[in-house]
Amino acid sequence: MVQYEETEESLVAVFSGRLDTVFCQESELQVMERVRAARGRVEFDLAKADYVASALLRLCLQAAKSLGKDRFAVVRVNPFVKKVFKIAGMDSLLAED
């Protein structure tokens, strides 16, 4: 599930639950439309995510490529999910704690 918190300066996409391949494929177009329309910084909040598939990593890469690393970050990541990002070599997308 994805919920959005938007202001004029930022968009926060709050992901929750199991972020498996099916979920990511079903959500990709909507998420990327919101990302591309954002005026400011975009954050993917994964505090409530208990599982992430490689499809979510791909979605994060798409968002970072679309916006640039200075306007995109993955925030509030639990240790399990953080480990997945590190193993994939994508920990540069994680915001500093």
Jmol script that loads the backbone (N, CA, C; Angstrom):
load data "model"
ATOM      1  N   MET A   1       0.830  -1.177   0.000  1.00  0.00           N
ATOM      2  CA  MET A   1       0.000   0.000   0.000  1.00  0.00           C
ATOM      3  C   MET A   1       0.877   1.243   0.000  1.00  0.00           C
ATOM      4  N   VAL A   2       0.437   2.268  -0.688  1.00  0.00           N
ATOM      5  CA  VAL A   2       1.155   3.540  -0.731  1.00  0.00           C
ATOM      6  C   VAL A   2       0.184   4.659  -0.394  1.00  0.00           C
ATOM      7  N   GLN A   3       0.614   5.522   0.514  1.00  0.00           N
ATOM      8  CA  GLN A   3      -0.129   6.737   0.823  1.00  0.00           C
ATOM      9  C   GLN A   3       0.816   7.902   0.587  1.00  0.00           C
ATOM     10  N   TYR A   4       0.264   9.025   0.175  1.00  0.00           N
ATOM     11  CA  TYR A   4       1.087  10.175  -0.176  1.00  0.00           C
ATOM     12  C   TYR A   4       0.828  11.330   0.779  1.00  0.00           C
ATOM     13  N   GLU A   5       1.914  11.971   1.171  1.00  0.00           N
ATOM     14  CA  GLU A   5       1.861  13.199   1.962  1.00  0.00           C
ATOM     15  C   GLU A   5       2.579  14.245   1.126  1.00  0.00           C
ATOM     16  N   GLU A   6       1.826  15.252   0.655  1.00  0.00           N
ATOM     17  CA  GLU A   6       2.399  16.207  -0.282  1.00  0.00           C
ATOM     18  C   GLU A   6       2.254  17.631   0.217  1.00  0.00           C
ATOM     19  N   THR A   7       3.334  18.386   0.061  1.00  0.00           N
ATOM     20  CA  THR A   7       3.324  19.822   0.302  1.00  0.00           C
ATOM     21  C   THR A   7       3.890  20.473  -0.957  1.00  0.00           C
ATOM     22  N   GLU A   8       3.982  21.779  -0.957  1.00  0.00           N
ATOM     23  CA  GLU A   8       4.575  22.449  -2.112  1.00  0.00           C
ATOM     24  C   GLU A   8       6.061  22.141  -2.240  1.00  0.00           C
ATOM     25  N   GLU A   9       6.715  21.805  -1.128  1.00  0.00           N
ATOM     26  CA  GLU A   9       8.158  21.561  -1.138  1.00  0.00           C
ATOM     27  C   GLU A   9       8.536  20.095  -1.282  1.00  0.00           C
ATOM     28  N   SER A  10       7.608  19.171  -0.977  1.00  0.00           N
ATOM     29  CA  SER A  10       8.017  17.770  -0.986  1.00  0.00           C
ATOM     30  C   SER A  10       6.837  16.814  -1.193  1.00  0.00           C
ATOM     31  N   LEU A  11       7.211  15.607  -1.568  1.00  0.00           N
ATOM     32  CA  LEU A  11       6.269  14.497  -1.670  1.00  0.00           C
ATOM     33  C   LEU A  11       6.873  13.340  -0.898  1.00  0.00           C
ATOM     34  N   VAL A  12       6.098  12.795   0.031  1.00  0.00           N
ATOM     35  CA  VAL A  12       6.528  11.607   0.766  1.00  0.00           C
ATOM     36  C   VAL A  12       5.560  10.488   0.402  1.00  0.00           C
ATOM     37  N   ALA A  13       6.110   9.418  -0.169  1.00  0.00           N
ATOM     38  CA  ALA A  13       5.321   8.225  -0.469  1.00  0.00           C
ATOM     39  C   ALA A  13       5.568   7.248   0.673  1.00  0.00           C
ATOM     40  N   VAL A  14       4.533   6.975   1.451  1.00  0.00           N
ATOM     41  CA  VAL A  14       4.648   6.095   2.612  1.00  0.00           C
ATOM     42  C   VAL A  14       4.187   4.696   2.192  1.00  0.00           C
ATOM     43  N   PHE A  15       5.145   3.783   2.132  1.00  0.00           N
ATOM     44  CA  PHE A  15       4.870   2.406   1.735  1.00  0.00           C
ATOM     45  C   PHE A  15       4.670   1.566   2.991  1.00  0.00           C
ATOM     46  N   SER A  16       3.737   0.610   2.922  1.00  0.00           N
ATOM     47  CA  SER A  16       3.537  -0.261   4.072  1.00  0.00           C
ATOM     48  C   SER A  16       3.218  -1.678   3.620  1.00  0.00           C
ATOM     49  N   GLY A  17       3.532  -2.610   4.510  1.00  0.00           N
ATOM     50  CA  GLY A  17       3.227  -4.010   4.245  1.00  0.00           C
ATOM     51  C   GLY A  17       4.279  -4.703   3.416  1.00  0.00           C
ATOM     52  N   ARG A  18       3.826  -5.663   2.655  1.00  0.00           N
ATOM     53  CA  ARG A  18       4.693  -6.504   1.828  1.00  0.00           C
ATOM     54  C   ARG A  18       4.820  -5.876   0.447  1.00  0.00           C
ATOM     55  N   LEU A  19       5.996  -5.383   0.121  1.00  0.00           N
ATOM     56  CA  LEU A  19       6.242  -4.715  -1.155  1.00  0.00           C
ATOM     57  C   LEU A  19       6.862  -5.722  -2.120  1.00  0.00           C
ATOM     58  N   ASP A  20       6.024  -6.652  -2.550  1.00  0.00           N
ATOM     59  CA  ASP A  20       6.505  -7.719  -3.424  1.00  0.00           C
ATOM     60  C   ASP A  20       6.411  -7.302  -4.889  1.00  0.00           C
ATOM     61  N   THR A  21       6.791  -8.202  -5.772  1.00  0.00           N
ATOM     62  CA  THR A  21       6.839  -7.902  -7.200  1.00  0.00           C
ATOM     63  C   THR A  21       5.464  -7.525  -7.738  1.00  0.00           C
ATOM     64  N   VAL A  22       4.441  -8.250  -7.352  1.00  0.00           N
ATOM     65  CA  VAL A  22       3.082  -7.967  -7.837  1.00  0.00           C
ATOM     66  C   VAL A  22       2.655  -6.568  -7.414  1.00  0.00           C
ATOM     67  N   PHE A  23       2.843  -6.242  -6.144  1.00  0.00           N
ATOM     68  CA  PHE A  23       2.488  -4.909  -5.654  1.00  0.00           C
ATOM     69  C   PHE A  23       3.220  -3.825  -6.446  1.00  0.00           C
ATOM     70  N   CYS A  24       4.519  -4.002  -6.640  1.00  0.00           N
ATOM     71  CA  CYS A  24       5.321  -2.992  -7.325  1.00  0.00           C
ATOM     72  C   CYS A  24       4.890  -2.821  -8.775  1.00  0.00           C
ATOM     73  N   GLN A  25       4.598  -3.914  -9.452  1.00  0.00           N
ATOM     74  CA  GLN A  25       4.141  -3.825 -10.835  1.00  0.00           C
ATOM     75  C   GLN A  25       2.799  -3.112 -10.928  1.00  0.00           C
ATOM     76  N   GLU A  26       1.914  -3.390  -9.991  1.00  0.00           N
ATOM     77  CA  GLU A  26       0.600  -2.752  -9.992  1.00  0.00           C
ATOM     78  C   GLU A  26       0.671  -1.270  -9.626  1.00  0.00           C
ATOM     79  N   SER A  27       1.652  -0.884  -8.843  1.00  0.00           N
ATOM     80  CA  SER A  27       1.764   0.490  -8.336  1.00  0.00           C
ATOM     81  C   SER A  27       2.717   1.375  -9.134  1.00  0.00           C
ATOM     82  N   GLU A  28       3.543   0.783  -9.954  1.00  0.00           N
ATOM     83  CA  GLU A  28       4.628   1.514 -10.613  1.00  0.00           C
ATOM     84  C   GLU A  28       4.158   2.752 -11.377  1.00  0.00           C
ATOM     85  N   LEU A  29       3.165   2.628 -12.227  1.00  0.00           N
ATOM     86  CA  LEU A  29       2.717   3.773 -13.024  1.00  0.00           C
ATOM     87  C   LEU A  29       2.219   4.910 -12.157  1.00  0.00           C
ATOM     88  N   GLN A  30       1.403   4.583 -11.159  1.00  0.00           N
ATOM     89  CA  GLN A  30       0.862   5.617 -10.271  1.00  0.00           C
ATOM     90  C   GLN A  30       1.975   6.301  -9.483  1.00  0.00           C
ATOM     91  N   VAL A  31       2.881   5.512  -8.932  1.00  0.00           N
ATOM     92  CA  VAL A  31       3.974   6.079  -8.131  1.00  0.00           C
ATOM     93  C   VAL A  31       4.841   6.992  -8.998  1.00  0.00           C
ATOM     94  N   MET A  32       5.205   6.517 -10.178  1.00  0.00           N
ATOM     95  CA  MET A  32       6.086   7.318 -11.032  1.00  0.00           C
ATOM     96  C   MET A  32       5.391   8.572 -11.556  1.00  0.00           C
ATOM     97  N   GLU A  33       4.100   8.527 -11.779  1.00  0.00           N
ATOM     98  CA  GLU A  33       3.365   9.741 -12.158  1.00  0.00           C
ATOM     99  C   GLU A  33       3.464  10.783 -11.057  1.00  0.00           C
ATOM    100  N   ARG A  34       3.281  10.345  -9.812  1.00  0.00           N
ATOM    101  CA  ARG A  34       3.375  11.269  -8.675  1.00  0.00           C
ATOM    102  C   ARG A  34       4.799  11.794  -8.519  1.00  0.00           C
ATOM    103  N   VAL A  35       5.786  10.920  -8.701  1.00  0.00           N
ATOM    104  CA  VAL A  35       7.191  11.317  -8.581  1.00  0.00           C
ATOM    105  C   VAL A  35       7.518  12.383  -9.629  1.00  0.00           C
ATOM    106  N   ARG A  36       7.162  12.138 -10.859  1.00  0.00           N
ATOM    107  CA  ARG A  36       7.489  13.083 -11.947  1.00  0.00           C
ATOM    108  C   ARG A  36       6.764  14.415 -11.797  1.00  0.00           C
ATOM    109  N   ALA A  37       5.589  14.400 -11.177  1.00  0.00           N
ATOM    110  CA  ALA A  37       4.815  15.626 -10.987  1.00  0.00           C
ATOM    111  C   ALA A  37       5.271  16.424  -9.767  1.00  0.00           C
ATOM    112  N   ALA A  38       6.062  15.827  -8.902  1.00  0.00           N
ATOM    113  CA  ALA A  38       6.500  16.508  -7.671  1.00  0.00           C
ATOM    114  C   ALA A  38       7.369  17.712  -8.010  1.00  0.00           C
ATOM    115  N   ARG A  39       7.168  18.769  -7.261  1.00  0.00           N
ATOM    116  CA  ARG A  39       7.925  20.002  -7.487  1.00  0.00           C
ATOM    117  C   ARG A  39       9.239  20.043  -6.723  1.00  0.00           C
ATOM    118  N   GLY A  40       9.261  19.391  -5.595  1.00  0.00           N
ATOM    119  CA  GLY A  40      10.444  19.447  -4.747  1.00  0.00           C
ATOM    120  C   GLY A  40      11.027  18.074  -4.503  1.00  0.00           C
ATOM    121  N   ARG A  41      11.510  17.883  -3.307  1.00  0.00           N
ATOM    122  CA  ARG A  41      12.141  16.629  -2.899  1.00  0.00           C
ATOM    123  C   ARG A  41      11.106  15.510  -2.782  1.00  0.00           C
ATOM    124  N   VAL A  42      11.519  14.293  -3.122  1.00  0.00           N
ATOM    125  CA  VAL A  42      10.659  13.116  -3.005  1.00  0.00           C
ATOM    126  C   VAL A  42      11.340  12.109  -2.085  1.00  0.00           C
ATOM    127  N   GLU A  43      10.572  11.592  -1.135  1.00  0.00           N
ATOM    128  CA  GLU A  43      11.084  10.568  -0.229  1.00  0.00           C
ATOM    129  C   GLU A  43      10.160   9.360  -0.265  1.00  0.00           C
ATOM    130  N   PHE A  44      10.768   8.187  -0.292  1.00  0.00           N
ATOM    131  CA  PHE A  44      10.034   6.944  -0.122  1.00  0.00           C
ATOM    132  C   PHE A  44      10.250   6.521   1.328  1.00  0.00           C
ATOM    133  N   ASP A  45       9.194   6.552   2.125  1.00  0.00           N
ATOM    134  CA  ASP A  45       9.244   6.201   3.539  1.00  0.00           C
ATOM    135  C   ASP A  45       8.925   4.716   3.676  1.00  0.00           C
ATOM    136  N   LEU A  46       9.894   3.934   4.157  1.00  0.00           N
ATOM    137  CA  LEU A  46       9.730   2.489   4.261  1.00  0.00           C
ATOM    138  C   LEU A  46       9.621   1.994   5.706  1.00  0.00           C
ATOM    139  N   ALA A  47       9.275   2.879   6.628  1.00  0.00           N
ATOM    140  CA  ALA A  47       9.197   2.495   8.042  1.00  0.00           C
ATOM    141  C   ALA A  47       8.192   1.368   8.290  1.00  0.00           C
ATOM    142  N   LYS A  48       7.140   1.325   7.505  1.00  0.00           N
ATOM    143  CA  LYS A  48       6.095   0.328   7.712  1.00  0.00           C
ATOM    144  C   LYS A  48       6.194  -0.842   6.736  1.00  0.00           C
ATOM    145  N   ALA A  49       7.266  -0.901   5.978  1.00  0.00           N
ATOM    146  CA  ALA A  49       7.468  -1.998   5.025  1.00  0.00           C
ATOM    147  C   ALA A  49       8.134  -3.161   5.743  1.00  0.00           C
ATOM    148  N   ASP A  50       7.557  -4.344   5.620  1.00  0.00           N
ATOM    149  CA  ASP A  50       8.163  -5.494   6.284  1.00  0.00           C
ATOM    150  C   ASP A  50       8.853  -6.446   5.305  1.00  0.00           C
ATOM    151  N   TYR A  51       8.708  -6.200   4.010  1.00  0.00           N
ATOM    152  CA  TYR A  51       9.388  -7.002   2.991  1.00  0.00           C
ATOM    153  C   TYR A  51       9.510  -6.153   1.732  1.00  0.00           C
ATOM    154  N   VAL A  52      10.674  -6.195   1.078  1.00  0.00           N
ATOM    155  CA  VAL A  52      10.840  -5.506  -0.199  1.00  0.00           C
ATOM    156  C   VAL A  52      11.433  -6.477  -1.219  1.00  0.00           C
ATOM    157  N   ALA A  53      10.840  -6.485  -2.403  1.00  0.00           N
ATOM    158  CA  ALA A  53      11.341  -7.288  -3.508  1.00  0.00           C
ATOM    159  C   ALA A  53      12.268  -6.427  -4.368  1.00  0.00           C
ATOM    160  N   SER A  54      12.987  -7.061  -5.249  1.00  0.00           N
ATOM    161  CA  SER A  54      13.879  -6.336  -6.148  1.00  0.00           C
ATOM    162  C   SER A  54      13.112  -5.349  -7.023  1.00  0.00           C
ATOM    163  N   ALA A  55      11.831  -5.595  -7.244  1.00  0.00           N
ATOM    164  CA  ALA A  55      11.020  -4.664  -8.029  1.00  0.00           C
ATOM    165  C   ALA A  55      10.921  -3.300  -7.340  1.00  0.00           C
ATOM    166  N   LEU A  56      10.930  -3.269  -6.025  1.00  0.00           N
ATOM    167  CA  LEU A  56      10.914  -1.983  -5.323  1.00  0.00           C
ATOM    168  C   LEU A  56      12.250  -1.272  -5.500  1.00  0.00           C
ATOM    169  N   LEU A  57      13.333  -2.030  -5.489  1.00  0.00           N
ATOM    170  CA  LEU A  57      14.643  -1.422  -5.730  1.00  0.00           C
ATOM    171  C   LEU A  57      14.668  -0.772  -7.113  1.00  0.00           C
ATOM    172  N   ARG A  58      14.088  -1.450  -8.088  1.00  0.00           N
ATOM    173  CA  ARG A  58      14.024  -0.893  -9.443  1.00  0.00           C
ATOM    174  C   ARG A  58      13.196   0.382  -9.463  1.00  0.00           C
ATOM    175  N   LEU A  59      12.091   0.402  -8.721  1.00  0.00           N
ATOM    176  CA  LEU A  59      11.255   1.592  -8.634  1.00  0.00           C
ATOM    177  C   LEU A  59      12.028   2.753  -8.005  1.00  0.00           C
ATOM    178  N   CYS A  60      12.823   2.454  -6.996  1.00  0.00           N
ATOM    179  CA  CYS A  60      13.662   3.481  -6.364  1.00  0.00           C
ATOM    180  C   CYS A  60      14.683   4.028  -7.364  1.00  0.00           C
ATOM    181  N   LEU A  61      15.284   3.142  -8.145  1.00  0.00           N
ATOM    182  CA  LEU A  61      16.247   3.583  -9.160  1.00  0.00           C
ATOM    183  C   LEU A  61      15.582   4.466 -10.211  1.00  0.00           C
ATOM    184  N   GLN A  62      14.379   4.106 -10.621  1.00  0.00           N
ATOM    185  CA  GLN A  62      13.654   4.924 -11.590  1.00  0.00           C
ATOM    186  C   GLN A  62      13.390   6.317 -11.035  1.00  0.00           C
ATOM    187  N   ALA A  63      12.968   6.385  -9.792  1.00  0.00           N
ATOM    188  CA  ALA A  63      12.686   7.680  -9.166  1.00  0.00           C
ATOM    189  C   ALA A  63      13.960   8.507  -9.058  1.00  0.00           C
ATOM    190  N   ALA A  64      15.055   7.886  -8.635  1.00  0.00           N
ATOM    191  CA  ALA A  64      16.329   8.606  -8.506  1.00  0.00           C
ATOM    192  C   ALA A  64      16.816   9.097  -9.861  1.00  0.00           C
ATOM    193  N   LYS A  65      16.661   8.285 -10.870  1.00  0.00           N
ATOM    194  CA  LYS A  65      17.089   8.675 -12.218  1.00  0.00           C
ATOM    195  C   LYS A  65      16.222   9.816 -12.753  1.00  0.00           C
ATOM    196  N   SER A  66      14.931   9.755 -12.484  1.00  0.00           N
ATOM    197  CA  SER A  66      14.011  10.781 -12.954  1.00  0.00           C
ATOM    198  C   SER A  66      14.251  12.126 -12.276  1.00  0.00           C
ATOM    199  N   LEU A  67      14.553  12.088 -10.977  1.00  0.00           N
ATOM    200  CA  LEU A  67      14.680  13.316 -10.195  1.00  0.00           C
ATOM    201  C   LEU A  67      16.111  13.776  -9.984  1.00  0.00           C
ATOM    202  N   GLY A  68      17.025  12.848  -9.969  1.00  0.00           N
ATOM    203  CA  GLY A  68      18.390  13.144  -9.550  1.00  0.00           C
ATOM    204  C   GLY A  68      18.537  12.806  -8.084  1.00  0.00           C
ATOM    205  N   LYS A  69      19.717  12.344  -7.699  1.00  0.00           N
ATOM    206  CA  LYS A  69      19.927  11.899  -6.319  1.00  0.00           C
ATOM    207  C   LYS A  69      19.761  13.010  -5.297  1.00  0.00           C
ATOM    208  N   ASP A  70      19.930  14.260  -5.701  1.00  0.00           N
ATOM    209  CA  ASP A  70      19.790  15.369  -4.757  1.00  0.00           C
ATOM    210  C   ASP A  70      18.330  15.635  -4.393  1.00  0.00           C
ATOM    211  N   ARG A  71      17.381  15.138  -5.184  1.00  0.00           N
ATOM    212  CA  ARG A  71      15.958  15.357  -4.910  1.00  0.00           C
ATOM    213  C   ARG A  71      15.230  14.096  -4.462  1.00  0.00           C
ATOM    214  N   PHE A  72      15.935  12.981  -4.315  1.00  0.00           N
ATOM    215  CA  PHE A  72      15.286  11.723  -3.966  1.00  0.00           C
ATOM    216  C   PHE A  72      16.044  11.014  -2.854  1.00  0.00           C
ATOM    217  N   ALA A  73      15.287  10.397  -1.944  1.00  0.00           N
ATOM    218  CA  ALA A  73      15.895   9.579  -0.891  1.00  0.00           C
ATOM    219  C   ALA A  73      14.899   8.559  -0.378  1.00  0.00           C
ATOM    220  N   VAL A  74      15.427   7.482   0.130  1.00  0.00           N
ATOM    221  CA  VAL A  74      14.638   6.477   0.828  1.00  0.00           C
ATOM    222  C   VAL A  74      14.879   6.719   2.312  1.00  0.00           C
ATOM    223  N   VAL A  75      13.807   6.856   3.077  1.00  0.00           N
ATOM    224  CA  VAL A  75      13.930   7.250   4.485  1.00  0.00           C
ATOM    225  C   VAL A  75      13.253   6.240   5.402  1.00  0.00           C
ATOM    226  N   ARG A  76      13.614   6.324   6.697  1.00  0.00           N
ATOM    227  CA  ARG A  76      13.010   5.532   7.772  1.00  0.00           C
ATOM    228  C   ARG A  76      12.981   4.047   7.426  1.00  0.00           C
ATOM    229  N   VAL A  77      14.140   3.519   7.174  1.00  0.00           N
ATOM    230  CA  VAL A  77      14.286   2.137   6.727  1.00  0.00           C
ATOM    231  C   VAL A  77      14.659   1.245   7.907  1.00  0.00           C
ATOM    232  N   ASN A  78      13.940   0.133   8.072  1.00  0.00           N
ATOM    233  CA  ASN A  78      14.270  -0.779   9.155  1.00  0.00           C
ATOM    234  C   ASN A  78      15.549  -1.552   8.804  1.00  0.00           C
ATOM    235  N   PRO A  79      16.210  -2.148   9.782  1.00  0.00           N
ATOM    236  CA  PRO A  79      17.492  -2.823   9.538  1.00  0.00           C
ATOM    237  C   PRO A  79      17.446  -3.919   8.470  1.00  0.00           C
ATOM    238  N   PHE A  80      16.372  -4.686   8.405  1.00  0.00           N
ATOM    239  CA  PHE A  80      16.258  -5.740   7.403  1.00  0.00           C
ATOM    240  C   PHE A  80      16.247  -5.152   5.988  1.00  0.00           C
ATOM    241  N   VAL A  81      15.431  -4.143   5.781  1.00  0.00           N
ATOM    242  CA  VAL A  81      15.326  -3.512   4.466  1.00  0.00           C
ATOM    243  C   VAL A  81      16.622  -2.785   4.127  1.00  0.00           C
ATOM    244  N   LYS A  82      17.239  -2.156   5.121  1.00  0.00           N
ATOM    245  CA  LYS A  82      18.516  -1.476   4.904  1.00  0.00           C
ATOM    246  C   LYS A  82      19.567  -2.467   4.386  1.00  0.00           C
ATOM    247  N   LYS A  83      19.546  -3.661   4.935  1.00  0.00           N
ATOM    248  CA  LYS A  83      20.494  -4.697   4.511  1.00  0.00           C
ATOM    249  C   LYS A  83      20.273  -5.060   3.037  1.00  0.00           C
ATOM    250  N   VAL A  84      19.022  -5.128   2.605  1.00  0.00           N
ATOM    251  CA  VAL A  84      18.715  -5.422   1.206  1.00  0.00           C
ATOM    252  C   VAL A  84      19.301  -4.347   0.298  1.00  0.00           C
ATOM    253  N   PHE A  85      19.137  -3.076   0.677  1.00  0.00           N
ATOM    254  CA  PHE A  85      19.693  -1.983  -0.115  1.00  0.00           C
ATOM    255  C   PHE A  85      21.223  -2.061  -0.157  1.00  0.00           C
ATOM    256  N   LYS A  86      21.843  -2.370   0.955  1.00  0.00           N
ATOM    257  CA  LYS A  86      23.302  -2.470   1.002  1.00  0.00           C
ATOM    258  C   LYS A  86      23.814  -3.616   0.138  1.00  0.00           C
ATOM    259  N   ILE A  87      23.176  -4.776   0.214  1.00  0.00           N
ATOM    260  CA  ILE A  87      23.584  -5.932  -0.587  1.00  0.00           C
ATOM    261  C   ILE A  87      23.465  -5.602  -2.079  1.00  0.00           C
ATOM    262  N   ALA A  88      22.434  -4.866  -2.447  1.00  0.00           N
ATOM    263  CA  ALA A  88      22.217  -4.495  -3.848  1.00  0.00           C
ATOM    264  C   ALA A  88      23.123  -3.345  -4.290  1.00  0.00           C
ATOM    265  N   GLY A  89      23.903  -2.781  -3.362  1.00  0.00           N
ATOM    266  CA  GLY A  89      24.779  -1.657  -3.701  1.00  0.00           C
ATOM    267  C   GLY A  89      24.017  -0.359  -3.909  1.00  0.00           C
ATOM    268  N   MET A  90      22.853  -0.260  -3.292  1.00  0.00           N
ATOM    269  CA  MET A  90      22.005   0.917  -3.464  1.00  0.00           C
ATOM    270  C   MET A  90      21.871   1.736  -2.186  1.00  0.00           C
ATOM    271  N   ASP A  91      22.763   1.537  -1.240  1.00  0.00           N
ATOM    272  CA  ASP A  91      22.659   2.252   0.028  1.00  0.00           C
ATOM    273  C   ASP A  91      22.889   3.753  -0.123  1.00  0.00           C
ATOM    274  N   SER A  92      23.407   4.202  -1.268  1.00  0.00           N
ATOM    275  CA  SER A  92      23.569   5.638  -1.484  1.00  0.00           C
ATOM    276  C   SER A  92      22.222   6.341  -1.594  1.00  0.00           C
ATOM    277  N   LEU A  93      21.151   5.597  -1.855  1.00  0.00           N
ATOM    278  CA  LEU A  93      19.818   6.194  -1.928  1.00  0.00           C
ATOM    279  C   LEU A  93      19.185   6.388  -0.551  1.00  0.00           C
ATOM    280  N   LEU A  94      19.768   5.747   0.469  1.00  0.00           N
ATOM    281  CA  LEU A  94      19.220   5.845   1.817  1.00  0.00           C
ATOM    282  C   LEU A  94      19.615   7.163   2.463  1.00  0.00           C
ATOM    283  N   ALA A  95      18.642   7.821   3.075  1.00  0.00           N
ATOM    284  CA  ALA A  95      18.928   9.056   3.790  1.00  0.00           C
ATOM    285  C   ALA A  95      19.740   8.724   5.035  1.00  0.00           C
ATOM    286  N   GLU A  96      20.559   9.666   5.442  1.00  0.00           N
ATOM    287  CA  GLU A  96      21.324   9.507   6.673  1.00  0.00           C
ATOM    288  C   GLU A  96      20.365   9.469   7.842  1.00  0.00           C
ATOM    289  N   ASP A  97      20.632   8.608   8.807  1.00  0.00           N
ATOM    290  CA  ASP A  97      19.768   8.499   9.992  1.00  0.00           C
ATOM    291  C   ASP A  97      19.903   9.702  10.887  1.00  0.00           C
TER     292      ASP A  97
END
end "model"
wireframe off; spacefill off
backbone 0.3
color backbone group
